[in-house]
């Protein structure tokens, strides 16, 4: 089976960590019990028959008991959550169990190979008694090994357990080994010379090949080799998430049936923090869809993208420096860029300190666009407190409303239907808020110019007005010169 298939989750498998742990531990426990029963049966049959191949199979069963016990402990340890000493959990306990299985297979196959080769070289083989009881024990062993191999293989796929996968492969080896022993006994019964020793030799060679395959997979886990094909699938899924400019790096490692790792993505540096968080959440959902059994950490690095405007870049610089700016103007003079803006600072800040802030902002803008960039900043006082105020009298509201409506009418511009006029009296003067209407097809710049013109006229006529705030809305069918709230 390929690595890609091995890592495909079983839709019918357990879905919760507690259920996964329960299934894994149950499978490991049943494996221990089966190993004990089979080993005792094979030892009895080997003593009765005098077969080297069967005694070898029994010795392998004895070692199976130890390995399955270790697998049982490893599965329980691997399911423990991360702690202060094991930040990535205990998943590699299963890889250690698989490594022990590999060492056992190598050691046992080497011993069998040595004894079988000596017998074949000397040409002497003790008498082997092939009885119905011996044949029955081997047939029973074949049935149990086949059942264990099938059950553990299914559980290993569902839970992605390295230890159970190694155990399943071990029992597949046991099945083939027992089949070879049975074949050797049948050939011995038929009078074929040295059949038992030849069978033992074939069994040793098969075990070595199995140990090599298991060892390669286990070593890949221990040295954090990325699972084949997973990185490509995750990278493709990440590139398809809206807002991800590029995937910078992807690091994966298998641990206890879970793919752990980190992914670094690039996002536009102009995005607000909440939007970046949303992109990371979308990315994790996409990655979980591709690789359900994964635990990945996302790092988002802001970068400049090709479609950033100069205005966005200036605003971003000011935002990073925590300097409030408005009325930002960016234009070109020949091949040189010119930037002008209004910068707000605390009203009680000394001019020297305010100028230092402006200089740092100007230098940052020049560093972004080039040293030849022309930058001019206008320093304005910023209201840092919340000045008290109260609603103006009805007479004042009516007078201000009529003044705005009169200036709008005399200007003969696009602004009409002055309504929702509110006037507040503050220590700095009158603060006026009002709504107006204009043609919905008119561009914003034209509406802004018309509103500014009205504001200048009103402030000339009413010096007590310190601030006018207008809210332009698309025009409706009926026109009204002025309406109070």
N, C-alpha and C positions, 0 to 999 in steps of 0.2 A: 504494500500500500504506500502511496506517495505521501510526502510530508503535507501537501496541501489537503489531501483527503483526511489525514490524521487530525488536522486542525479544524475540520469542519464540524460545528456543533450539531448534535443530534436534537432535532426539534422536539422529540418525545422525551428527552432526558430531563433530569432534575433541573430546576430553575433557581432554587434558593441555595445559598452557601450551606445552610444547615442540612438540607436534603442531600446535597452533594457529599458532604462529610459522612452522613449516615450510610449512604450507599457504598462509598469507598471502604469504610470500616467493616461493613457487613461482608463485602466480597473478600476482604483480606482475612477475616475471621474464618469464613468457610474454607478458604484456601489452606489455612493452617490445619484445620481438622482433617481435610482430605489428604494432606501430605502425611500426617501421622498414620492414618489408616492404611494407606497404600504402602508406606515404607515397611510397616510391620508385616504385611502380607507378602511383600517381595522378599524380605529376609527369610521368612519361613520357607518360601518356595525355593530360594537359592540354596539353602542348607539341604533341603530334600533332594534337589537335582544335582548339585555340585557344579552348576554352570557359572563360568567366569562372567559371561555377558550379563546373566541375571543378577549375580552378586554385585557387579558394577552398577547395574540399574538400581539395586537396593541401596548401595552406598550413595548414589546420586539422590535417592529419595531421602536419606538421612540428612544430607546437606540441604535438601529442599526444605526440611522442617526448620532448620536454622534460618534460611533465607526468607521463608515466608513469615517467620516470626519477626524478623528484622523489617520486612515490608509492612507488617501490621503496625509496628511501633513508628515507622517512618511516616505512614499515612496519617496516623494520629498526630504526630508532631507537625507535619506539613500543614494541617488544617488550623493550627494556632494562628491567631491574628498577629499583626506586627506589634513589636514592643520597643522599649528604649534601646535594647541591644541588637534587635533584628528589625531595622527600619523597613525592609522590603518583605517582611514576613518570613515564614519558615519553609517555603515551597521547595527549596533545594535539598531538604531532607530526603525527598523522594528520589532525587538524582543520586544521592549517596547510596540509597538502597539499590538502585539500578546498577551503580558501580560495583557494589558488593556482589550482586548477582553475576556480573561479568567476570569478576575475579574467581568466583566459585566455579563457573563454567570452564574457565581456562585451567584452573588447578586440577579439577576432576578429569577433564579430557586429557591432560598431560599424563596423569597417572595411568589412565586406561590405555592410552597409546603405548606407553612404556611396557606394561605387562603383556598386552596383546602382541606387540612386536617381538618380545622375547620368546613367547610361545611359538609364534610362527617361525622364528629363526631357528629355534631348537627342534621344531617338528614334533614336540610332545604336548599332548593335551589330556588332562584327566578325563575319566569317564563321566559323561553327563547323562543323568537319568531324566528322561522326558516322560512325565506322568500326566494324567488328566487334571490332577490338582494344580500342577504347575501351569498348564495351558489355561486353566480356568482363572488363575490369579492374573495372568497376563491379559486375558480378554477383559477382565474386570477393570484392570488398570487402564487399558486403552479407553474404555467407556468413560471412566472418571476423568482422565486427562483431557479427553475431547470436550467433555462438559465444562471443565474448569477453563480451558482455553477459550471456548466460545463465550462463556459468561464474563470472564475477566476482560476479554477484548471489547465487549459491548460496554462494560462499565468504564473502562479506560477511555473509550471514545467519548462517552457522555460526560465524564468528569475531567477529562484531559489529565489523567494521573500518569506521571512518568513511572512511578513505582509499579502500579498495576499493569501498565503496558509491558514493562520488563518482566513481570511475573507471568503474564499471558504468554510472552515469547518463550519463557523458560518452560512452561508446561507444554507448549507446542514441541519443544525439543524433547521433552519427556515422552510425548506421544510417539514421535518418530523413533526415539531410542527404544521404547518398549516394542514397537513394531519390528525393529531390527532384531531385537532379542528373540521375539517370537519366530521370526523367519529363521534365525540361526538354530533354534531348537528343532524346528520342523526339518531343516536340512540335516541336522545331527541325527534325528530319528530315522531319516532316510539313508543314513550311512555316509554322508558327505564328510570327508576328513577335514579337520581343523575348522569346521563351520562355525563353532562357537567363538574361537579366537578371532576369526576373520570378521565375524559380526561385531565383536567388541572393538576391533580396529576401525571399522566403518562408522560405528557409533562415536568414537573419539574424534574422528575427522569432522563429522557433522556438527558435533558440539563446538569444536574450534571455530568453524565458519559462523555458527550462531553467535558465539561470544564476540567475534569481531564486529558483526553487525550491531549488536546491542551496545558494545563499548563505544563505537563511533557516535551513536546517537546520544549516549550518556555524556561523553566528553564534550559534545557540542553544547549541551545544556550547562555543564559546569563552567565552560569558558565563555558563556553568554553569547554563543553564536546565534545570530538572528534567524528565526524560523523562515524557511524558504518560501518565497512568494508573498509573505505577509506584508513586508515593507512596501512592495510595489502596489499592493491593493490599498493600503492605508494612504500612501502618497497620492494615488489617483483620486481617492475619496476626498482628501483634504483640498486638492486643487479645485474640486467642484463646488466647494462651499463659498457662498457669496460673501465678499469682503476679504477673502484670503488672497493677498497679492502673490505670494510665493511661499513654498515650503523650503525653509533654510536647511533644516536638518531633521533627521528622524533616527532615534536610537531605540532598539528593541532588545529584550532579553527574555527567554522563557524561564519561568519559575513556578513549579508546582502546578502545571497545567494552565497557567495564566500568562499572557504576554504583557510584560511590564515595559514601560519605556517613557520617552519624552519626545515631543514634537515641537519644533520651533517654526513659527510662521511669521510672515511679514504682513503688516496692515498699514493702511494709510495713516500718516502721522496727524492728519487733520481731523480724524475721527474723535468724538468724545469718548470718555472712559466707559460709559454705559453701553455704547455701541460696540466697543472692543470686547466687553464682557459678553455681549449677546453673540458676537461672532465666535468666541471661544466655546460657548455653550452649543451653538449649532455644529461646530466642528466635532465636539465630543460625541454628539448624537450620531453624526455621520460615521465616525470611526467605530462606534459601538455596533452600528448596523452592519458594517463590513466584518468586524472582528468582535463578536459578542463577549468573548472571554478575554478582555483586554483591560488594563488599568494604565491609562496614559495621562501624563501631565502636559499641559499646553503652555508654551511661552510665546507671547505676542510681542514682536519688535516693530516699533513704528518706523516707517521709511517714507521717503519722498516718492510719490508716484508721478507718472508723466503728465497727467491731466490736472495737476495742481495749478491754480491761478496764482499770480503774484499777490493779489489781495489776500487769498487764503494763507499764503506763506507769511505775510506781514502779521496778520491776526494771530497766527499760531505762535510766532515769536513773542508777541506781547502777552499771550496767554501763558506761555511758559515762564515768562518773567513776572507774571502776576501784576501787570501794569494795565489798568483800564484805558482803552483807546476808543475813539470814534472819529467819524468824518475822515476816514482813511481814503486818500486819493493816490492812485498809482498810474503814472503815465510815462511815456518815453519821449526823450528829447534827442533826436538823432539815434545814436547807438547807446545812449546812456539812459538809465532808469531814474525817475524822480519820484520820491515818496514823501507825502506830507500827511500829517495826522494830528489830532488833538489828543493830548495825554492828560489824564486826571490824576491829581495827587491830593493828599490831605491839605485842606485849606490853611492850616496853621504850620505846615512844613516850611522851614527856611528855604529861600530861593537857592542857596548853594547846594543843599541836599537834593532839592527837586531837579536842579540842573544835572547833578551827577546821575540821577535815575534816567533822565532824558538822554544823556551821553551814552550810557550803557545800552539803552534801547536802540539808539542810532547806530552804534558800533555793531550790535547784533544783526541789524538789518543789512548793513554794509557787508558783514561777513557772509550773509546768506546770498546776496546778489552780486557782490563784487565791490572792491574798495572805491571804485569810481562812482558808485551810486550816490545820488543827491538825496539827502534825508533832512527834512525839516519837521520839528515837533513844536506844537503850541501847547504850553503848560496851562492847565485850567484847575481851579480849586474844585475839590469834590466834597459833597456833603456827606460826612461820615456818620453824623447822628441822625436823629429823627425829629426835626423841628416840629413843634406843636402848631396847630392851626385849627380853624373852625370854619364852618360854612358861612359864606357871606349872606347878607340879607337879600330878600326877594328883589328889592329895588336894584341892588348892585348887579345881581344875576341878570335881570331883565335888561339893564343898561348895557352890560358887556355883550349879551347875546345880540342885541340890536346893532351894536357897533360892529360886531363880526359880520352880521348879515349885510349891513350897509357897505362895508369894505369889499365883501365878496361880490355884491351887485355892481359897485362902481368899477371894480377891476374887470368886469365883463369876461371873466375866465371860466374855466370848467367847474369851479367849486360852487355848489348850491345846496339847498336844503340843510341849513345849519340847525342842528338839534342836539338834545342831551347836553345842554350847557351846564357845567358845574364850576362854581367859583369858590375858592378857599382863601381865607385871609391868614397870612403868615407874617412873621416878623420881617421877612424880606420883601413883602408885597403880595399882590394877588396872584394866585396860581389858577389858571383857567384851563379846563379840559372840555372839549366839545367834539361832536361828531359832525361829519359833513358827507356829501355824496358827490360823485363825479362819474363820468362815462366809464363803464367797465372796460371798454376797449382801449382807453387812454393808458399810455405807459406810466410807470411809477415816477420817472424823472420829471415828467411834465406836471403831474399832480403835486409833487413835492415843491417845484418852483412856484406854482400857484399858491400853495398854502403858505410858503415863506413870504411871499409878497403881501398876503393878507395879514400875517403876523406882524410884519414891520409897520404897516399902516395902523394897526390897532395899538401897538405899543407907542407909536408917535402920538396918537390921539389920547391914549390912557397911560401916562407915565407910571401910574401905580401898579400896572400889570408887569410882574417880573418874569412870568413864564406862561407860554401858551402851548398846550399839547393838543394836537388835532388827530382825529382818527377818521381816515377817509374810507368810505364804503361804496360799493357799486350803486349806481343810480337806480331808482325805481321809477315807475310810470308817472306818479304824481309829483309835482314840484311844490315845495313849501318854502317860503322865504325865511321863516324862523319859527321854531317850535320849542317851547320850554319843556323840560322833562315832566 
